[in-house]
């Protein structure tokens, strides 16, 4: 018999095959955990605000040409 060290009260016997053991985590739960961890890594390893490059600002729009009277 082996005891699981994670605190779960799951005892495995040598008679039970590893194929018969059900997975505790669903696919959606694993994907959500992966997404959370990737986002956390991305957030934790960002450069500080003062070190980042400034985003390029688009040039201000040009004013239309002013004329004394409308062209005919």
PDB file of N, CA, C and O in Angstrom, chain B, residues numbered from 101:
ATOM      1  N   UNK B 101       0.841  -1.197   0.000  1.00  0.00           N
ATOM      2  CA  UNK B 101       0.000   0.000   0.000  1.00  0.00           C
ATOM      3  C   UNK B 101       0.876   1.247   0.000  1.00  0.00           C
ATOM      4  O   UNK B 101       1.925   1.296   0.643  1.00  0.00           O
ATOM      5  N   UNK B 102       0.418   2.245  -0.735  1.00  0.00           N
ATOM      6  CA  UNK B 102       1.110   3.523  -0.761  1.00  0.00           C
ATOM      7  C   UNK B 102       0.170   4.598  -0.270  1.00  0.00           C
ATOM      8  O   UNK B 102      -1.028   4.556  -0.551  1.00  0.00           O
ATOM      9  N   UNK B 103       0.691   5.539   0.444  1.00  0.00           N
ATOM     10  CA  UNK B 103      -0.127   6.666   0.895  1.00  0.00           C
ATOM     11  C   UNK B 103       0.242   7.885   0.075  1.00  0.00           C
ATOM     12  O   UNK B 103       1.417   8.129  -0.199  1.00  0.00           O
ATOM     13  N   UNK B 104      -0.761   8.644  -0.312  1.00  0.00           N
ATOM     14  CA  UNK B 104      -0.534   9.872  -1.065  1.00  0.00           C
ATOM     15  C   UNK B 104      -0.135  10.950  -0.076  1.00  0.00           C
ATOM     16  O   UNK B 104      -0.812  11.146   0.933  1.00  0.00           O
ATOM     17  N   UNK B 105       0.958  11.654  -0.354  1.00  0.00           N
ATOM     18  CA  UNK B 105       1.476  12.632   0.604  1.00  0.00           C
ATOM     19  C   UNK B 105       0.791  13.983   0.525  1.00  0.00           C
ATOM     20  O   UNK B 105       1.136  14.890   1.283  1.00  0.00           O
ATOM     21  N   UNK B 106      -0.176  14.140  -0.379  1.00  0.00           N
ATOM     22  CA  UNK B 106      -0.816  15.442  -0.531  1.00  0.00           C
ATOM     23  C   UNK B 106      -1.914  15.669   0.497  1.00  0.00           C
ATOM     24  O   UNK B 106      -2.574  16.707   0.462  1.00  0.00           O
ATOM     25  N   UNK B 107      -2.127  14.737   1.402  1.00  0.00           N
ATOM     26  CA  UNK B 107      -3.157  14.913   2.408  1.00  0.00           C
ATOM     27  C   UNK B 107      -4.462  14.257   2.033  1.00  0.00           C
ATOM     28  O   UNK B 107      -5.380  14.200   2.851  1.00  0.00           O
ATOM     29  N   UNK B 108      -4.568  13.765   0.825  1.00  0.00           N
ATOM     30  CA  UNK B 108      -5.802  13.095   0.408  1.00  0.00           C
ATOM     31  C   UNK B 108      -5.866  11.726   1.068  1.00  0.00           C
ATOM     32  O   UNK B 108      -4.837  11.081   1.273  1.00  0.00           O
ATOM     33  N   UNK B 109      -7.057  11.288   1.397  1.00  0.00           N
ATOM     34  CA  UNK B 109      -7.226   9.993   2.039  1.00  0.00           C
ATOM     35  C   UNK B 109      -7.401   8.898   0.995  1.00  0.00           C
ATOM     36  O   UNK B 109      -8.326   8.090   1.080  1.00  0.00           O
ATOM     37  N   UNK B 110      -6.522   8.878   0.026  1.00  0.00           N
ATOM     38  CA  UNK B 110      -6.594   7.909  -1.056  1.00  0.00           C
ATOM     39  C   UNK B 110      -5.507   6.865  -0.820  1.00  0.00           C
ATOM     40  O   UNK B 110      -4.322   7.194  -0.790  1.00  0.00           O
ATOM     41  N   UNK B 111      -5.909   5.614  -0.653  1.00  0.00           N
ATOM     42  CA  UNK B 111      -4.952   4.538  -0.436  1.00  0.00           C
ATOM     43  C   UNK B 111      -5.005   3.619  -1.644  1.00  0.00           C
ATOM     44  O   UNK B 111      -6.066   3.108  -2.002  1.00  0.00           O
ATOM     45  N   UNK B 112      -3.856   3.414  -2.268  1.00  0.00           N
ATOM     46  CA  UNK B 112      -3.784   2.553  -3.443  1.00  0.00           C
ATOM     47  C   UNK B 112      -3.267   1.187  -3.030  1.00  0.00           C
ATOM     48  O   UNK B 112      -2.314   1.090  -2.256  1.00  0.00           O
ATOM     49  N   UNK B 113      -3.873   0.156  -3.528  1.00  0.00           N
ATOM     50  CA  UNK B 113      -3.386  -1.190  -3.265  1.00  0.00           C
ATOM     51  C   UNK B 113      -2.692  -1.704  -4.507  1.00  0.00           C
ATOM     52  O   UNK B 113      -2.899  -1.193  -5.607  1.00  0.00           O
ATOM     53  N   UNK B 114      -1.872  -2.711  -4.323  1.00  0.00           N
ATOM     54  CA  UNK B 114      -1.133  -3.256  -5.455  1.00  0.00           C
ATOM     55  C   UNK B 114      -2.063  -3.977  -6.430  1.00  0.00           C
ATOM     56  O   UNK B 114      -1.686  -4.210  -7.578  1.00  0.00           O
ATOM     57  N   UNK B 115      -3.299  -4.342  -5.980  1.00  0.00           N
ATOM     58  CA  UNK B 115      -4.240  -5.024  -6.867  1.00  0.00           C
ATOM     59  C   UNK B 115      -4.833  -4.068  -7.891  1.00  0.00           C
ATOM     60  O   UNK B 115      -5.221  -4.489  -8.981  1.00  0.00           O
ATOM     61  N   UNK B 116      -4.905  -2.800  -7.554  1.00  0.00           N
ATOM     62  CA  UNK B 116      -5.539  -1.816  -8.438  1.00  0.00           C
ATOM     63  C   UNK B 116      -4.551  -1.411  -9.530  1.00  0.00           C
ATOM     64  O   UNK B 116      -3.424  -1.013  -9.235  1.00  0.00           O
ATOM     65  N   UNK B 117      -4.965  -1.509 -10.759  1.00  0.00           N
ATOM     66  CA  UNK B 117      -4.106  -1.140 -11.876  1.00  0.00           C
ATOM     67  C   UNK B 117      -4.089   0.375 -12.045  1.00  0.00           C
ATOM     68  O   UNK B 117      -5.048   1.057 -11.682  1.00  0.00           O
ATOM     69  N   UNK B 118      -3.005   0.894 -12.592  1.00  0.00           N
ATOM     70  CA  UNK B 118      -2.905   2.343 -12.778  1.00  0.00           C
ATOM     71  C   UNK B 118      -3.908   2.850 -13.810  1.00  0.00           C
ATOM     72  O   UNK B 118      -4.287   4.020 -13.774  1.00  0.00           O
ATOM     73  N   UNK B 119      -4.349   1.975 -14.741  1.00  0.00           N
ATOM     74  CA  UNK B 119      -5.331   2.393 -15.737  1.00  0.00           C
ATOM     75  C   UNK B 119      -6.707   2.616 -15.121  1.00  0.00           C
ATOM     76  O   UNK B 119      -7.523   3.351 -15.678  1.00  0.00           O
ATOM     77  N   UNK B 120      -6.971   1.991 -13.979  1.00  0.00           N
ATOM     78  CA  UNK B 120      -8.278   2.098 -13.348  1.00  0.00           C
ATOM     79  C   UNK B 120      -8.423   3.367 -12.513  1.00  0.00           C
ATOM     80  O   UNK B 120      -9.532   3.716 -12.106  1.00  0.00           O
ATOM     81  N   UNK B 121      -7.332   4.050 -12.257  1.00  0.00           N
ATOM     82  CA  UNK B 121      -7.373   5.245 -11.424  1.00  0.00           C
ATOM     83  C   UNK B 121      -7.943   6.392 -12.243  1.00  0.00           C
ATOM     84  O   UNK B 121      -7.466   6.668 -13.343  1.00  0.00           O
ATOM     85  N   UNK B 122      -8.961   7.061 -11.714  1.00  0.00           N
ATOM     86  CA  UNK B 122      -9.573   8.184 -12.423  1.00  0.00           C
ATOM     87  C   UNK B 122      -8.773   9.450 -12.156  1.00  0.00           C
ATOM     88  O   UNK B 122      -8.222   9.639 -11.072  1.00  0.00           O
ATOM     89  N   UNK B 123      -8.721  10.314 -13.165  1.00  0.00           N
ATOM     90  CA  UNK B 123      -8.056  11.589 -12.992  1.00  0.00           C
ATOM     91  C   UNK B 123      -8.987  12.531 -12.245  1.00  0.00           C
ATOM     92  O   UNK B 123     -10.180  12.604 -12.542  1.00  0.00           O
ATOM     93  N   UNK B 124      -8.437  13.249 -11.277  1.00  0.00           N
ATOM     94  CA  UNK B 124      -9.239  14.140 -10.443  1.00  0.00           C
ATOM     95  C   UNK B 124      -9.579  15.413 -11.206  1.00  0.00           C
ATOM     96  O   UNK B 124     -10.658  15.974 -11.016  1.00  0.00           O
ATOM     97  N   UNK B 125      -8.674  15.877 -12.067  1.00  0.00           N
ATOM     98  CA  UNK B 125      -8.848  17.162 -12.732  1.00  0.00           C
ATOM     99  C   UNK B 125      -9.429  16.973 -14.128  1.00  0.00           C
ATOM    100  O   UNK B 125      -8.994  16.099 -14.877  1.00  0.00           O
ATOM    101  N   UNK B 126     -10.411  17.794 -14.470  1.00  0.00           N
ATOM    102  CA  UNK B 126     -10.981  17.733 -15.812  1.00  0.00           C
ATOM    103  C   UNK B 126     -10.079  18.490 -16.783  1.00  0.00           C
ATOM    104  O   UNK B 126      -9.198  19.241 -16.366  1.00  0.00           O
ATOM    105  N   UNK B 127     -10.303  18.290 -18.059  1.00  0.00           N
ATOM    106  CA  UNK B 127      -9.511  18.974 -19.078  1.00  0.00           C
ATOM    107  C   UNK B 127      -9.690  20.480 -18.983  1.00  0.00           C
ATOM    108  O   UNK B 127      -8.727  21.234 -19.120  1.00  0.00           O
ATOM    109  N   UNK B 128     -10.927  20.921 -18.746  1.00  0.00           N
ATOM    110  CA  UNK B 128     -11.189  22.361 -18.640  1.00  0.00           C
ATOM    111  C   UNK B 128     -10.464  22.963 -17.444  1.00  0.00           C
ATOM    112  O   UNK B 128      -9.956  24.081 -17.523  1.00  0.00           O
ATOM    113  N   UNK B 129     -10.412  22.225 -16.334  1.00  0.00           N
ATOM    114  CA  UNK B 129      -9.725  22.734 -15.144  1.00  0.00           C
ATOM    115  C   UNK B 129      -8.229  22.860 -15.398  1.00  0.00           C
ATOM    116  O   UNK B 129      -7.605  23.834 -14.977  1.00  0.00           O
ATOM    117  N   UNK B 130      -7.654  21.882 -16.083  1.00  0.00           N
ATOM    118  CA  UNK B 130      -6.222  21.929 -16.389  1.00  0.00           C
ATOM    119  C   UNK B 130      -5.922  23.082 -17.341  1.00  0.00           C
ATOM    120  O   UNK B 130      -4.929  23.788 -17.161  1.00  0.00           O
ATOM    121  N   UNK B 131      -6.771  23.283 -18.356  1.00  0.00           N
ATOM    122  CA  UNK B 131      -6.547  24.380 -19.298  1.00  0.00           C
ATOM    123  C   UNK B 131      -6.688  25.730 -18.611  1.00  0.00           C
ATOM    124  O   UNK B 131      -5.931  26.656 -18.903  1.00  0.00           O
ATOM    125  N   UNK B 132      -7.653  25.852 -17.699  1.00  0.00           N
ATOM    126  CA  UNK B 132      -7.818  27.107 -16.962  1.00  0.00           C
ATOM    127  C   UNK B 132      -6.604  27.375 -16.082  1.00  0.00           C
ATOM    128  O   UNK B 132      -6.158  28.517 -15.976  1.00  0.00           O
ATOM    129  N   UNK B 133      -6.069  26.340 -15.455  1.00  0.00           N
ATOM    130  CA  UNK B 133      -4.874  26.500 -14.620  1.00  0.00           C
ATOM    131  C   UNK B 133      -3.677  26.908 -15.475  1.00  0.00           C
ATOM    132  O   UNK B 133      -2.897  27.771 -15.070  1.00  0.00           O
ATOM    133  N   UNK B 134      -3.519  26.298 -16.655  1.00  0.00           N
ATOM    134  CA  UNK B 134      -2.412  26.666 -17.545  1.00  0.00           C
ATOM    135  C   UNK B 134      -2.535  28.115 -17.981  1.00  0.00           C
ATOM    136  O   UNK B 134      -1.542  28.844 -17.996  1.00  0.00           O
ATOM    137  N   UNK B 135      -3.738  28.541 -18.334  1.00  0.00           N
ATOM    138  CA  UNK B 135      -3.953  29.920 -18.767  1.00  0.00           C
ATOM    139  C   UNK B 135      -3.635  30.898 -17.638  1.00  0.00           C
ATOM    140  O   UNK B 135      -3.013  31.936 -17.862  1.00  0.00           O
ATOM    141  N   UNK B 136      -4.070  30.556 -16.419  1.00  0.00           N
ATOM    142  CA  UNK B 136      -3.801  31.414 -15.261  1.00  0.00           C
ATOM    143  C   UNK B 136      -2.304  31.523 -15.002  1.00  0.00           C
ATOM    144  O   UNK B 136      -1.788  32.616 -14.768  1.00  0.00           O
ATOM    145  N   UNK B 137      -1.608  30.391 -15.043  1.00  0.00           N
ATOM    146  CA  UNK B 137      -0.168  30.417 -14.764  1.00  0.00           C
ATOM    147  C   UNK B 137       0.605  31.171 -15.836  1.00  0.00           C
ATOM    148  O   UNK B 137       1.549  31.895 -15.518  1.00  0.00           O
ATOM    149  N   UNK B 138       0.219  31.013 -17.111  1.00  0.00           N
ATOM    150  CA  UNK B 138       0.894  31.751 -18.181  1.00  0.00           C
ATOM    151  C   UNK B 138       0.676  33.248 -18.025  1.00  0.00           C
ATOM    152  O   UNK B 138       1.599  34.041 -18.215  1.00  0.00           O
ATOM    153  N   UNK B 139      -0.551  33.633 -17.676  1.00  0.00           N
ATOM    154  CA  UNK B 139      -0.853  35.052 -17.476  1.00  0.00           C
ATOM    155  C   UNK B 139      -0.076  35.604 -16.284  1.00  0.00           C
ATOM    156  O   UNK B 139       0.400  36.738 -16.317  1.00  0.00           O
ATOM    157  N   UNK B 140       0.048  34.795 -15.233  1.00  0.00           N
ATOM    158  CA  UNK B 140       0.788  35.241 -14.048  1.00  0.00           C
ATOM    159  C   UNK B 140       2.268  35.401 -14.365  1.00  0.00           C
ATOM    160  O   UNK B 140       2.889  36.368 -13.923  1.00  0.00           O
ATOM    161  N   UNK B 141       2.843  34.475 -15.119  1.00  0.00           N
ATOM    162  CA  UNK B 141       4.250  34.594 -15.519  1.00  0.00           C
ATOM    163  C   UNK B 141       4.439  35.847 -16.362  1.00  0.00           C
ATOM    164  O   UNK B 141       5.392  36.599 -16.156  1.00  0.00           O
ATOM    165  N   UNK B 142       3.531  36.077 -17.315  1.00  0.00           N
ATOM    166  CA  UNK B 142       3.619  37.260 -18.171  1.00  0.00           C
ATOM    167  C   UNK B 142       3.556  38.534 -17.322  1.00  0.00           C
ATOM    168  O   UNK B 142       4.294  39.489 -17.565  1.00  0.00           O
ATOM    169  N   UNK B 143       2.664  38.535 -16.321  1.00  0.00           N
ATOM    170  CA  UNK B 143       2.499  39.710 -15.463  1.00  0.00           C
ATOM    171  C   UNK B 143       3.718  39.910 -14.554  1.00  0.00           C
ATOM    172  O   UNK B 143       4.183  41.036 -14.380  1.00  0.00           O
ATOM    173  N   UNK B 144       4.233  38.822 -13.975  1.00  0.00           N
ATOM    174  CA  UNK B 144       5.330  38.926 -13.014  1.00  0.00           C
ATOM    175  C   UNK B 144       6.650  39.302 -13.665  1.00  0.00           C
ATOM    176  O   UNK B 144       7.503  39.909 -13.018  1.00  0.00           O
ATOM    177  N   UNK B 145       6.836  38.949 -14.943  1.00  0.00           N
ATOM    178  CA  UNK B 145       8.118  39.208 -15.583  1.00  0.00           C
ATOM    179  C   UNK B 145       8.078  40.394 -16.533  1.00  0.00           C
ATOM    180  O   UNK B 145       8.945  40.521 -17.398  1.00  0.00           O
ATOM    181  N   UNK B 146       7.089  41.261 -16.385  1.00  0.00           N
ATOM    182  CA  UNK B 146       7.060  42.477 -17.189  1.00  0.00           C
ATOM    183  C   UNK B 146       8.123  43.443 -16.686  1.00  0.00           C
ATOM    184  O   UNK B 146       8.500  43.427 -15.514  1.00  0.00           O
ATOM    185  N   UNK B 147       8.592  44.278 -17.594  1.00  0.00           N
ATOM    186  CA  UNK B 147       9.522  45.322 -17.174  1.00  0.00           C
ATOM    187  C   UNK B 147       8.771  46.368 -16.374  1.00  0.00           C
ATOM    188  O   UNK B 147       7.568  46.544 -16.569  1.00  0.00           O
ATOM    189  N   UNK B 148       9.460  47.073 -15.467  1.00  0.00           N
ATOM    190  CA  UNK B 148       8.777  48.128 -14.715  1.00  0.00           C
ATOM    191  C   UNK B 148       8.281  49.233 -15.642  1.00  0.00           C
ATOM    192  O   UNK B 148       8.767  49.385 -16.763  1.00  0.00           O
ATOM    193  N   UNK B 149       7.321  49.990 -15.163  1.00  0.00           N
ATOM    194  CA  UNK B 149       6.700  51.032 -15.989  1.00  0.00           C
ATOM    195  C   UNK B 149       7.737  52.050 -16.444  1.00  0.00           C
ATOM    196  O   UNK B 149       7.699  52.503 -17.588  1.00  0.00           O
ATOM    197  N   UNK B 150       8.662  52.414 -15.561  1.00  0.00           N
ATOM    198  CA  UNK B 150       9.644  53.440 -15.912  1.00  0.00           C
ATOM    199  C   UNK B 150      10.662  52.927 -16.932  1.00  0.00           C
ATOM    200  O   UNK B 150      11.379  53.729 -17.531  1.00  0.00           O
ATOM    201  N   UNK B 151      10.741  51.604 -17.144  1.00  0.00           N
ATOM    202  CA  UNK B 151      11.728  51.035 -18.055  1.00  0.00           C
ATOM    203  C   UNK B 151      11.149  50.787 -19.441  1.00  0.00           C
ATOM    204  O   UNK B 151      11.897  50.602 -20.401  1.00  0.00           O
ATOM    205  N   UNK B 152       9.829  50.781 -19.554  1.00  0.00           N
ATOM    206  CA  UNK B 152       9.185  50.459 -20.834  1.00  0.00           C
ATOM    207  C   UNK B 152       9.337  51.584 -21.840  1.00  0.00           C
ATOM    208  O   UNK B 152       9.456  52.755 -21.478  1.00  0.00           O
ATOM    209  N   UNK B 153       9.332  51.205 -23.117  1.00  0.00           N
ATOM    210  CA  UNK B 153       9.361  52.206 -24.184  1.00  0.00           C
ATOM    211  C   UNK B 153       8.011  52.899 -24.241  1.00  0.00           C
ATOM    212  O   UNK B 153       6.979  52.310 -23.919  1.00  0.00           O
ATOM    213  N   UNK B 154       8.036  54.145 -24.650  1.00  0.00           N
ATOM    214  CA  UNK B 154       6.778  54.852 -24.840  1.00  0.00           C
ATOM    215  C   UNK B 154       6.150  54.390 -26.144  1.00  0.00           C
ATOM    216  O   UNK B 154       6.844  54.152 -27.132  1.00  0.00           O
ATOM    217  N   UNK B 155       4.847  54.267 -26.136  1.00  0.00           N
ATOM    218  CA  UNK B 155       4.150  53.872 -27.359  1.00  0.00           C
ATOM    219  C   UNK B 155       4.197  55.023 -28.348  1.00  0.00           C
ATOM    220  O   UNK B 155       4.010  56.174 -27.954  1.00  0.00           O
ATOM    221  N   UNK B 156       4.441  54.744 -29.624  1.00  0.00           N
ATOM    222  CA  UNK B 156       4.491  55.834 -30.608  1.00  0.00           C
ATOM    223  C   UNK B 156       3.129  56.509 -30.733  1.00  0.00           C
ATOM    224  O   UNK B 156       2.104  55.849 -30.902  1.00  0.00           O
ATOM    225  N   UNK B 157       3.142  57.835 -30.646  1.00  0.00           N
ATOM    226  CA  UNK B 157       1.903  58.603 -30.756  1.00  0.00           C
ATOM    227  C   UNK B 157       1.667  58.955 -32.224  1.00  0.00           C
ATOM    228  O   UNK B 157       2.598  59.381 -32.907  1.00  0.00           O
ATOM    229  N   UNK B 158       0.459  58.787 -32.713  1.00  0.00           N
ATOM    230  CA  UNK B 158       0.192  59.171 -34.103  1.00  0.00           C
ATOM    231  C   UNK B 158       0.266  60.692 -34.236  1.00  0.00           C
ATOM    232  O   UNK B 158      -0.060  61.408 -33.289  1.00  0.00           O
ATOM    233  N   UNK B 159       0.690  61.193 -35.398  1.00  0.00           N
ATOM    234  CA  UNK B 159       0.778  62.649 -35.563  1.00  0.00           C
ATOM    235  C   UNK B 159      -0.613  63.268 -35.480  1.00  0.00           C
ATOM    236  O   UNK B 159      -1.595  62.653 -35.898  1.00  0.00           O
ATOM    237  N   UNK B 160      -0.699  64.480 -34.945  1.00  0.00           N
ATOM    238  CA  UNK B 160      -2.020  65.118 -34.848  1.00  0.00           C
ATOM    239  C   UNK B 160      -2.578  65.383 -36.243  1.00  0.00           C
ATOM    240  O   UNK B 160      -1.818  65.666 -37.170  1.00  0.00           O
ATOM    241  N   UNK B 161      -3.877  65.295 -36.397  1.00  0.00           N
ATOM    242  CA  UNK B 161      -4.455  65.520 -37.732  1.00  0.00           C
ATOM    243  C   UNK B 161      -4.242  66.967 -38.170  1.00  0.00           C
ATOM    244  O   UNK B 161      -4.318  67.896 -37.366  1.00  0.00           O
ATOM    245  N   UNK B 162      -3.975  67.131 -39.452  1.00  0.00           N
ATOM    246  CA  UNK B 162      -3.733  68.471 -39.989  1.00  0.00           C
ATOM    247  C   UNK B 162      -5.063  69.219 -40.116  1.00  0.00           C
ATOM    248  O   UNK B 162      -6.094  68.635 -40.449  1.00  0.00           O
ATOM    249  N   UNK B 163      -5.011  70.513 -39.844  1.00  0.00           N
ATOM    250  CA  UNK B 163      -6.216  71.336 -39.981  1.00  0.00           C
ATOM    251  C   UNK B 163      -6.484  71.553 -41.467  1.00  0.00           C
ATOM    252  O   UNK B 163      -5.539  71.658 -42.249  1.00  0.00           O
ATOM    253  N   UNK B 164      -7.747  71.622 -41.870  1.00  0.00           N
ATOM    254  CA  UNK B 164      -8.031  71.871 -43.294  1.00  0.00           C
ATOM    255  C   UNK B 164      -7.560  73.274 -43.682  1.00  0.00           C
ATOM    256  O   UNK B 164      -7.479  74.184 -42.857  1.00  0.00           O
ATOM    257  N   UNK B 165      -7.263  73.404 -44.943  1.00  0.00           N
ATOM    258  CA  UNK B 165      -6.758  74.688 -45.438  1.00  0.00           C
ATOM    259  C   UNK B 165      -7.852  75.754 -45.304  1.00  0.00           C
ATOM    260  O   UNK B 165      -9.007  75.518 -45.659  1.00  0.00           O
ATOM    261  N   UNK B 166      -7.476  76.917 -44.793  1.00  0.00           N
ATOM    262  CA  UNK B 166      -8.441  78.005 -44.613  1.00  0.00           C
ATOM    263  C   UNK B 166      -8.358  78.959 -45.796  1.00  0.00           C
ATOM    264  O   UNK B 166      -7.267  79.348 -46.213  1.00  0.00           O
ATOM    265  N   UNK B 167      -9.502  79.331 -46.328  1.00  0.00           N
ATOM    266  CA  UNK B 167      -9.546  80.280 -47.440  1.00  0.00           C
ATOM    267  C   UNK B 167     -10.437  81.455 -47.054  1.00  0.00           C
ATOM    268  O   UNK B 167     -11.339  81.331 -46.226  1.00  0.00           O
ATOM    269  N   UNK B 168     -10.161  82.589 -47.673  1.00  0.00           N
ATOM    270  CA  UNK B 168     -10.948  83.782 -47.362  1.00  0.00           C
ATOM    271  C   UNK B 168     -12.383  83.629 -47.849  1.00  0.00           C
ATOM    272  O   UNK B 168     -13.317  84.041 -47.161  1.00  0.00           O
ATOM    273  N   UNK B 169     -12.569  83.035 -49.034  1.00  0.00           N
ATOM    274  CA  UNK B 169     -13.916  82.794 -49.551  1.00  0.00           C
ATOM    275  C   UNK B 169     -13.910  81.467 -50.292  1.00  0.00           C
ATOM    276  O   UNK B 169     -12.868  81.047 -50.795  1.00  0.00           O
ATOM    277  N   UNK B 170     -15.017  80.823 -50.364  1.00  0.00           N
ATOM    278  CA  UNK B 170     -15.028  79.521 -51.025  1.00  0.00           C
ATOM    279  C   UNK B 170     -14.700  79.637 -52.505  1.00  0.00           C
ATOM    280  O   UNK B 170     -15.059  80.612 -53.165  1.00  0.00           O
ATOM    281  N   UNK B 171     -14.019  78.635 -53.004  1.00  0.00           N
ATOM    282  CA  UNK B 171     -13.661  78.632 -54.424  1.00  0.00           C
ATOM    283  C   UNK B 171     -14.893  78.351 -55.265  1.00  0.00           C
ATOM    284  O   UNK B 171     -15.774  77.593 -54.860  1.00  0.00           O
ATOM    285  N   UNK B 172     -14.952  78.985 -56.474  1.00  0.00           N
ATOM    286  CA  UNK B 172     -16.108  78.783 -57.341  1.00  0.00           C
ATOM    287  C   UNK B 172     -15.745  77.910 -58.507  1.00  0.00           C
ATOM    288  O   UNK B 172     -16.593  77.625 -59.352  1.00  0.00           O
TER     289      UNK B 172
END
